[in-house]
């Protein structure tokens, strides 16, 4: 079973921390919708032997498209492919959601919203350059629940360099009291080409100390557990039945098709990705040939082994050494640094699977680097 990701590369303005591909030039929206549909039609014949279960619109800000535009793209995907759809997610900003829009999104068939709250604190939102205006994020979530969306996810960010010491705790308390069944909570990272990276580089702002970030992580684990959320992946928390099916398939190594500028795809050991350029992407659409703006790579055994560790060790289930050996021919138990990681508690065996304990998940990338080939 596979999934389709559609990248909507538009935002009203740039957030301080964001390094995703987007543009604020909204005048290209109609042309981009046509290009996305064109790529879907071009790609789907290559997936005739696959059944799709999930559809995910990410970005950028997908909620800048109208519900009818989102439905138009999805209609082509459904007409061109084989489906057993059980999850259709659209990322949305709170300010784009109102009762009428939510009713239209529900009518289109969308059954899950991922709402980019990031924070409920005005001071933090101002620093992030997040537009809210008169929007009340809590009200937007409550409207979504009233519209019948049973699966609602909130994005939150911690480890930010502004706000008082109770900021993160207050954000969590607010989020956990809302009618949502999923939280995606990310440690803020300073990407070089972002405003935040520039602020750190010139010294106008200092990153929070590691101790504070780890304290906020501990608070996150504690409060979400008490609120009935399962910590099933480094940044992901779900109530029963609330896990993201689309993202879980990525972590399982399931094939997926990515549509749109900057989107990645994976099939039969090959990965390919579109250029992070709206102009190149739309020009390819005009020519009816998307291959000229793509790059690709064929994964060898080492690549497959490493990716299985990178994705698997982010999850509560960890990795199965027998399955890893079968699919890559490589044995995780032969890795020289594994014994030391087990001895100091950074890794553990649970039900025959290797995993990183929850307390060490903030260091998961560094731990995984010690095991990859």
Secondary structure by P-SEA (a helix, b strand, c coil): cbbbbbbbcccccccccccccccccccaaaaaaaaaaaaaaacccccccccccbbbbbccccccccaaaaaaaaaaaaaaccccccbbbbbbccccccaaaaaaaaaacccccccccccccaaaaaaaccccccccaaaaaaaaaaacccbbbbbbbccccccccaaaaaaaaaaaaccccbbbbbccccccccaaaaaaaacccccccaaaaaaaaaaaaaaaaaacccccccccccccccccaaaaaaaaccbbbbbcccbbbbcccbbbbccccaaaaaaaaaaccccccbbbbbbcaaaaaaaaaaaaaaccccccaaaaaaacccccccccaaaaaaaaccccccccbbbbccccccaaaaaaaaccc
